[in-house]
Amino acid sequence: MPILRNCLATALVALRRRRLLLAALSGALLSLAFPGHPHPLMSWFYHPLWAHIALVPLLLVLAGRGFKDGFAAGWTCGFVWNLLSLYWVAHTQGGGPAVVAGTLLMAIYLGLFPGLFSGLLSALWARWGTKALILTPCLWTAQEYLLSLGELGFPWLLLGHGQAAMPHFVQHAIWTGVFGVSCWVVGLNLLFYWGLVSRSPGAVAAIGLAYLLPWLHAASAFATPITQHIRIGLIQPNMTLAQKWGLNGLANSFTALEALSRQAATEAPQLLVWPETALPCYLSRRPDCRDRAFAIVEELHIPLLTGASDYDLARNERYNAAFLLHPGHREMTSYTKMHLVPFGERTPYRDDIPFLRNIDWTQLTGDLGPAEFARGTRRTVFDMSASSNDAVTPSFAVLICFESIFPDLVRRHVAGGADLLVNITNDSWFGLTAGPHQHALINVMRAVENRTAIARAATSGISLFIDPFGRTYAATELFTAAAPVADLPVGLGSTFYTRHGDIFAQGCLILTLASLVPLYRKLD
C-alpha cells in the first residue's frame, strides 16, 4: 500500500506539472502576440495571430478541475505572459534593483486576472459540463474590464491591443471598444479548441466565418470617403536624460526643438507638436522659457503644442501638462494629465491611505521614486481657430503618455468635442526594447474605437500618424532625431463606442456575475 500511495502521489505531481507546463505554454504564446524585442533575430517570432490559438493549451487543462486548480493554471499563464511581455519595465533607465523586483511583483499581480478567469471557468465547467464553455469569451472580457479600473488599472496587454496590428480584424471596436476585439480573440480560441477535441467540420466552418465577417466589415469601412485633413508636424528631438535634465538642459532642449521645428515648417504644417515634457521647466511660471517658446511660434507663424511641467503656487502642486501656444497671442491653453503612472508619477491611493504619503520611494527605486504629480481634473479641447484662417480648423485633445492605454478616458475626450487626438510621450526610459513598440500600437486601437485620427510625438520615438481606421504611416525609428509632417483625416463623426462607452464590457461583467450565483457555495 505505501508503494501504491507513493506511485499515485508521483503520478499526481507529474500530472500537475504537465498542466502547469501547458498553462505556461499559453502564457508564452500570448507574449508572442504582442510586439516583442525589436532585435531582427527575434522580432520575426512575434505576430498577433498567435493570440488566436494561445489559450488552447490552457483550455485543455481546465476541464472540470475546480476553482483552485483552474486558478493555479490561469495564474501561471498570466505570470509567464506578463513577465515575458513587460520585461522592459525592469530595463527602465534610472531604476535600481527594486525596479527589477517591482517588475516581478507586477507580473505576479497581473497574473491574478487570468487566474480569476480560469478559476471561474474551471468551476463552472465542473458544475455544468462543456455547456459552460460558451461563457469563456464573456469571462475573459469581464476580467479585462476589471483590470482597466482604478488607480492600479493597467490595461496594457488587453488581447485586443495586440490585434491592432491587423486593422482588417478590429473595426468592430467602433461598437464594442477594445474589449469586443478581445472577446472575438477568445471566441476564436474556443473554436480552435472545439475543432481540436471534436474534429467537427462545423468548427472549421465557424472559424472561417469568424474571420470573414470582420474582414468584410473592414473592407466596407475602409471605403468611407474622407474630404477633410489637417497637416501636422511631429518633433522628435531624441534628447538623452543627461542632455535634457543636466547642465544647460533647457538650452539644449530649445536648440534641438527649434532646429527640427524649422525643418518641419518648410512643409507648411498647421500645427507643430513637441513631445511630453519637451521643455524641462514650469512653462507658465518661467517668463524666459515662455518667451523663447513664443518666439519660435511667432517666427514660424504656426501654433505649437508642447509638453512641460506646470505648478500651482496656491496649492503647492505640480502637474504633467501640455500647452498650446498661438502666434499673435500671449495666452496659453493647457491640459494637465488626469491618469498618472502608478509608482512612477504618483503613489496609488496616497489620498486615501495616509501612511503611503510618508514612504521615501527613492530609497527603494533609485532615481525612479514617484514624482508625486497632482492629477488633472479638467478635460481640455484645444481650439486652433484663433490662429488659423484655414477652412478646416479641427479641435483636438491631448493624451499624455500612459493615458493612451485607457479606452474610457480617451473616448470621453472625443465625446467632449475633440476632432483629433494628439499623444505626446517620452518612451526613451525603456531603451531599445518592446516597450515603445507596444505603446505605439495601443494608440491604434484608440483611433479605431473613436474613428478619430491620432498624431503621436515621442521624445525618442516611435512618432507616427494613425488614420481613423488604424492604419499607420510616417513612423520614425527609435533613437533618431526626426520631424515627420503628414496630413491626418478629420471629420468622420462619432462612433457608438464614443457615445456609449464600455457597455459591452459591462454587460459581460454582469453576465459573469449572474452565472456565478449557483457557485457561491461551490468554489473549492
C-alpha positions in Angstrom: 0.0 0.0 0.0 2.7 2.6 0.8 4.3 1.8 -2.6 0.9 2.3 -4.3 0.4 5.6 -2.5 3.8 6.8 -3.5 3.2 5.9 -7.1 -0.1 7.7 -7.1 1.4 10.7 -5.4 4.2 10.8 -8.0 1.7 10.4 -10.8 -0.4 13.3 -9.5 2.7 15.6 -9.1 3.7 14.7 -12.7 0.1 15.4 -13.9 0.0 18.7 -12.1 3.4 19.7 -13.6 2.2 18.8 -17.0 -0.9 21.0 -16.5 1.2 23.9 -15.4 3.6 23.5 -18.3 0.7 23.7 -20.7 -0.6 26.8 -18.9 2.9 28.3 -19.2 2.9 27.5 -22.9 -0.3 29.5 -23.2 1.4 32.4 -21.5 4.4 32.2 -23.8 2.2 32.1 -26.9 0.2 35.2 -25.6 3.5 37.1 -25.2 4.3 36.3 -28.9 1.1 38.1 -29.9 2.4 41.5 -28.8 5.4 43.4 -30.2 8.5 41.8 -28.6 12.2 42.6 -28.5 13.0 44.6 -31.7 16.2 42.8 -32.5 15.9 41.4 -36.0 16.8 37.9 -35.0 13.9 37.9 -32.5 11.2 40.2 -33.9 10.1 37.8 -36.6 8.7 35.4 -33.9 6.1 37.9 -32.9 2.7 38.1 -34.6 -0.8 38.9 -33.4 -2.2 35.6 -34.9 -0.5 33.7 -32.0 -3.3 35.1 -29.8 -5.9 33.1 -31.8 -4.6 29.8 -30.5 -2.7 30.8 -27.4 -5.4 29.9 -24.9 -6.0 26.4 -26.3 -3.3 24.7 -24.1 -4.9 26.4 -21.1 -8.4 25.2 -22.0 -7.0 21.7 -22.3 -6.0 21.6 -18.7 -9.1 23.3 -17.2 -11.8 20.7 -17.9 -13.7 20.1 -14.6 -10.7 20.8 -12.4 -12.5 23.2 -10.0 -11.6 26.7 -8.9 -8.3 26.1 -7.2 -6.6 24.1 -9.9 -8.1 26.4 -12.6 -6.8 29.5 -10.8 -3.3 28.0 -10.5 -3.2 27.2 -14.2 -4.5 30.6 -15.2 -2.2 32.5 -12.8 0.8 30.5 -14.2 -0.3 31.5 -17.7 -0.8 35.2 -16.8 2.5 35.4 -14.9 4.6 34.0 -17.8 2.7 36.2 -20.3 3.2 39.4 -18.4 6.8 38.7 -17.4 7.8 37.9 -21.0 5.9 40.9 -22.5 6.6 43.5 -19.9 10.3 42.7 -19.2 11.2 46.2 -20.5 9.8 47.7 -17.2 12.9 46.3 -15.5 15.1 48.0 -18.1 13.8 51.4 -17.1 16.7 53.9 -17.0 17.4 55.4 -13.6 16.0 52.4 -11.7 17.7 50.3 -9.1 17.4 46.6 -8.2 13.9 47.3 -6.7 12.6 48.2 -10.2 13.6 44.7 -11.3 11.9 43.3 -8.3 8.9 45.5 -9.0 8.6 44.1 -12.5 8.4 40.6 -11.0 5.8 41.8 -8.5 3.8 43.4 -11.3 3.7 40.1 -13.2 2.6 38.3 -10.0 -0.2 40.8 -9.6 -1.3 40.9 -13.2 -1.4 37.1 -13.3 -4.3 37.2 -10.8 -6.7 38.4 -13.5 -6.2 35.4 -15.9 -6.1 33.3 -12.8 -9.6 34.6 -11.8 -10.8 33.9 -15.4 -9.6 30.3 -15.5 -10.6 29.5 -11.9 -14.2 30.6 -12.5 -14.3 28.9 -15.9 -13.0 25.6 -14.4 -15.5 25.8 -11.6 -18.4 26.4 -14.0 -17.1 23.6 -16.2 -17.1 21.2 -13.3 -20.7 22.1 -12.4 -22.3 22.4 -15.9 -20.0 20.4 -18.1 -19.0 21.6 -21.6 -22.0 23.9 -21.7 -20.1 26.3 -19.5 -17.6 26.9 -22.3 -20.0 29.2 -24.1 -19.2 31.7 -21.3 -15.4 31.7 -22.0 -15.3 34.9 -24.1 -17.6 36.7 -21.6 -15.5 35.6 -18.6 -12.3 36.8 -20.2 -13.8 40.2 -21.2 -15.1 40.7 -17.7 -11.6 40.2 -16.1 -10.0 42.5 -18.7 -12.6 45.2 -17.9 -11.8 44.8 -14.1 -8.1 45.2 -15.0 -8.8 48.6 -16.6 -10.3 50.1 -13.4 -8.9 52.2 -10.6 -5.5 53.8 -9.8 -3.8 50.4 -10.2 -5.6 49.8 -13.5 -3.1 48.6 -16.2 -4.9 47.6 -19.4 -1.7 47.4 -21.4 -1.9 43.8 -22.5 -5.5 43.6 -23.4 -5.8 40.9 -26.1 -7.5 43.4 -28.4 -4.5 45.8 -28.2 -2.2 43.2 -29.8 -4.7 42.7 -32.6 -4.4 46.4 -33.5 -1.5 45.4 -35.8 -4.2 43.9 -38.1 -6.7 46.7 -38.9 -8.8 44.4 -41.0 -9.9 42.5 -37.9 -10.6 45.2 -35.4 -13.1 47.6 -37.0 -15.9 46.3 -34.8 -14.3 48.2 -31.9 -16.4 51.2 -33.0 -19.3 49.4 -31.2 -17.6 47.3 -28.5 -14.3 49.1 -27.9 -11.1 47.0 -27.5 -13.0 44.6 -25.2 -15.1 43.4 -28.0 -11.9 42.6 -30.0 -10.6 40.6 -27.0 -13.9 38.8 -26.9 -13.5 37.9 -30.5 -10.0 36.6 -30.0 -11.1 34.3 -27.1 -14.0 33.1 -29.2 -11.5 32.0 -31.9 -9.5 30.1 -29.2 -12.7 28.4 -28.2 -13.5 27.4 -31.8 -10.0 26.1 -32.3 -10.3 24.1 -29.1 -13.7 22.7 -30.2 -12.1 21.7 -33.5 -9.2 20.0 -31.8 -11.2 17.9 -29.4 -14.3 17.2 -31.6 -12.7 17.0 -35.1 -16.0 18.5 -36.2 -16.3 20.1 -39.7 -18.7 22.6 -38.1 -15.7 24.0 -36.2 -13.8 24.7 -39.4 -16.8 26.5 -40.9 -17.3 28.5 -37.7 -13.7 29.6 -37.7 -13.8 30.6 -41.3 -16.9 32.7 -40.6 -15.3 34.3 -37.5 -12.5 35.6 -39.8 -14.7 36.5 -42.8 -17.3 38.7 -41.0 -14.8 41.3 -39.5 -12.8 41.2 -42.8 -15.9 42.2 -44.8 -16.9 44.8 -42.3 -13.4 46.3 -42.5 -13.5 46.4 -46.3 -16.7 48.4 -46.1 -15.3 50.7 -43.5 -12.1 51.4 -45.5 -14.2 52.6 -48.4 -15.5 55.6 -46.3 -14.7 58.8 -48.2 -12.6 61.4 -46.3 -12.7 65.0 -47.5 -11.1 67.0 -44.7 -7.5 66.9 -43.5 -5.1 68.7 -41.2 -1.4 68.9 -41.7 0.7 68.3 -38.6 4.4 68.2 -37.9 5.8 66.0 -35.2 9.1 66.9 -33.5 11.2 64.0 -32.2 14.4 65.6 -30.6 15.9 62.4 -29.3 17.3 64.0 -26.2 19.0 61.9 -23.6 18.2 62.3 -19.9 21.6 64.0 -19.3 21.1 66.4 -22.2 17.6 67.3 -21.1 17.8 67.4 -17.3 21.5 68.0 -16.8 23.6 71.2 -17.0 22.1 73.6 -19.7 19.3 71.2 -20.2 16.7 73.9 -21.1 19.1 75.5 -23.6 19.9 72.1 -25.1 16.2 71.3 -25.4 15.4 74.5 -27.2 18.3 74.2 -29.6 17.2 70.7 -30.7 13.4 71.5 -30.8 13.8 74.8 -32.7 16.1 73.3 -35.4 13.7 70.4 -36.1 10.7 72.8 -36.0 12.2 75.0 -38.6 12.9 71.9 -40.7 9.2 70.8 -40.4 8.0 74.3 -41.1 9.2 74.0 -44.7 6.4 71.6 -45.3 3.7 74.0 -44.1 2.1 72.2 -41.2 -0.9 73.7 -39.5 0.3 72.5 -36.1 3.7 71.6 -34.6 3.8 69.1 -31.7 6.7 68.8 -29.3 6.7 65.6 -27.0 5.9 65.1 -23.3 7.9 67.4 -21.0 9.8 68.6 -24.1 10.7 71.8 -22.1 12.3 71.0 -18.7 10.7 74.0 -17.0 7.5 75.2 -15.4 6.3 76.9 -18.6 3.6 79.0 -17.0 6.0 80.2 -14.2 9.2 80.8 -16.2 9.0 84.0 -18.3 12.3 83.3 -20.0 11.2 79.8 -21.0 7.8 81.0 -22.1 9.2 83.9 -24.1 11.6 81.7 -26.1 8.7 79.2 -26.8 6.6 82.1 -28.1 9.5 83.4 -30.2 9.7 80.3 -32.3 5.9 80.3 -32.7 6.0 83.9 -33.9 8.9 83.2 -36.2 7.3 80.2 -37.9 3.7 81.5 -37.5 2.5 78.0 -36.7 0.6 77.0 -33.5 2.7 74.9 -31.1 1.7 72.2 -28.7 4.4 71.3 -26.2 4.7 69.1 -23.1 6.1 70.8 -20.0 5.6 70.8 -16.2 3.1 73.1 -14.5 2.9 74.3 -11.0 0.0 75.6 -8.9 1.5 78.0 -6.3 -1.6 78.3 -4.2 -2.0 74.5 -3.8 1.7 73.8 -3.9 1.1 71.1 -6.6 2.9 70.0 -9.7 1.4 68.7 -12.9 2.5 66.9 -16.0 0.9 69.2 -18.6 0.6 70.2 -22.3 0.4 73.8 -23.5 -0.9 75.3 -26.8 0.7 78.5 -28.0 -0.8 80.5 -30.8 1.0 83.1 -33.0 -0.2 86.6 -32.3 -1.4 85.7 -28.8 0.3 85.6 -25.4 -2.3 83.4 -23.6 -1.7 79.6 -23.4 -4.3 76.9 -23.2 -3.3 73.9 -21.1 -4.2 70.4 -20.1 -3.0 68.5 -17.1 -2.6 64.8 -17.1 -5.6 63.0 -15.5 -4.4 59.4 -15.1 -0.9 59.2 -13.7 1.6 56.3 -13.9 1.3 54.4 -10.6 4.6 54.5 -8.6 6.2 56.5 -11.5 4.3 59.7 -11.3 2.1 59.2 -8.2 1.8 56.7 -5.4 -1.6 55.0 -5.8 -4.2 55.7 -3.2 -2.0 58.1 -1.3 -5.0 60.4 -0.8 -6.9 57.5 0.9 -4.2 55.8 2.8 -2.2 58.5 4.8 0.9 56.4 5.6 1.7 56.0 1.9 2.5 59.7 1.7 5.5 59.2 4.0 7.3 56.5 2.1 10.6 57.6 0.6 10.4 55.6 -2.6 13.8 56.8 -3.9 15.4 54.7 -1.2 13.9 51.6 -2.9 13.9 52.6 -6.6 16.9 54.8 -7.2 16.0 57.8 -9.4 12.5 56.4 -10.1 10.7 57.5 -7.0 7.2 58.9 -7.8 7.3 62.5 -8.9 4.0 62.9 -6.9 2.3 64.9 -9.5 -1.2 66.1 -8.8 -4.0 64.7 -11.0 -5.7 66.9 -13.6 -9.4 67.2 -13.1 -10.5 69.1 -16.3 -10.7 67.9 -19.9 -9.4 70.3 -22.4 -10.4 70.5 -26.0 -7.9 72.7 -27.8 -9.2 75.2 -30.3 -6.9 76.2 -33.2 -9.3 78.6 -34.9 -7.7 81.6 -33.1 -4.6 81.4 -35.1 -5.8 79.9 -38.4 -7.6 81.2 -41.5 -8.0 77.7 -42.9 -11.4 76.4 -43.6 -10.6 73.2 -41.7 -9.6 74.0 -38.1 -10.4 70.9 -36.1 -10.3 70.9 -32.3 -8.1 68.3 -30.6 -7.5 66.7 -27.2 -4.1 65.5 -25.8 -3.2 62.2 -24.3 -0.1 62.4 -22.2 1.9 59.2 -22.4 0.2 56.5 -20.2 -3.3 57.9 -20.8 -3.5 56.4 -24.2 -4.0 52.9 -22.8 -7.3 53.7 -21.1 -10.2 53.4 -23.6 -12.8 55.2 -21.5 -10.6 58.2 -20.7 -9.8 58.6 -24.4 -13.4 58.2 -25.7 -14.5 60.9 -23.2 -12.1 63.4 -24.7 -13.6 62.7 -28.1 -17.2 62.8 -26.8 -16.3 66.2 -25.3 -15.7 67.6 -28.8 -12.3 66.6 -30.0 -12.0 66.0 -33.8 -8.4 64.8 -33.4 -6.2 63.2 -30.8 -2.6 64.0 -30.1 -0.5 61.7 -28.0 2.7 63.1 -26.5 5.1 60.8 -24.7 8.6 60.1 -23.6 9.4 56.4 -24.0 13.2 56.9 -24.0 13.3 55.5 -20.5 12.8 52.0 -21.9 15.6 51.9 -24.4 15.7 49.6 -27.4 13.0 47.2 -26.0 9.5 46.2 -26.8 8.0 48.9 -24.6 7.9 51.8 -27.2 6.6 49.5 -29.9 3.8 48.2 -27.7 2.9 51.7 -26.5 2.7 53.0 -30.1 0.4 50.0 -31.1 -2.1 50.7 -28.3 -2.8 54.1 -29.9 -4.0 52.4 -33.0 -7.0 50.9 -31.1 -7.9 54.3 -29.6 -8.1 55.6 -33.2 -10.3 52.8 -34.4 -12.7 52.9 -31.4 -13.4 56.6 -31.9 -12.9 56.9 -35.7 -10.5 59.7 -34.8 -7.0 60.1 -36.2 -4.0 60.3 -33.9 -0.7 62.2 -34.2 1.9 60.8 -31.8 5.1 62.7 -30.9 7.6 60.8 -28.8 10.9 62.2 -27.5 13.0 59.3 -29.0 10.3 57.5 -30.9 8.1 56.0 -32.0 6.4 59.1 -33.5 3.8 58.3 -36.1 0.4 59.1 -37.7 -2.7 56.9 -37.4 -5.7 57.3 -39.5 -9.3 56.8 -38.1 -9.2 53.1 -39.3 -5.9 52.3 -37.5 -3.6 52.4 -40.5 -0.2 53.9 -39.5 2.2 55.9 -41.7 5.4 58.1 -41.5 6.6 56.2 -38.4 10.0 57.2 -37.1 12.8 54.9 -36.0 13.8 54.7 -32.3 16.5 56.9 -31.0 16.8 59.2 -34.1 16.1 62.9 -34.4 13.2 63.4 -36.8 10.5 65.9 -37.9 7.8 64.0 -39.9 5.0 66.0 -41.5 1.8 64.5 -42.8 -1.9 65.0 -43.4 -4.4 63.5 -41.0 -8.1 62.9 -41.9 -10.7 64.5 -39.7 -14.5 64.9 -39.7 -15.8 61.2 -39.7 -18.2 61.8 -36.8 -18.6 59.9 -33.5 -19.0 56.2 -33.0 -21.3 54.1 -30.9 -18.4 53.4 -28.6 -17.6 57.1 -28.3 -21.2 57.9 -27.3 -21.9 55.0 -25.0 -18.6 53.7 -23.7 -17.9 50.3 -22.3 -21.5 48.9 -22.1 -20.3 45.7 -24.0 -17.6 45.0 -21.3 -20.0 46.0 -18.5 -22.6 43.6 -20.0 -20.0 40.8 -20.0 -19.3 41.6 -16.3 -23.0 41.5 -15.4 -23.5 38.2 -17.2 -20.4 36.7 -15.5 -21.7 37.7 -12.1 -25.1 36.2 -12.8 -23.5 32.9 -13.9 -21.7 32.7 -10.6 -24.8 32.8 -8.4 -25.2 29.0 -8.4 -21.5 28.7 -7.4 -21.3 30.8 -4.3 -21.1 27.7 -2.2 -19.3 25.5 -4.7 -16.0 27.2 -5.3 -13.4 24.7 -4.0 
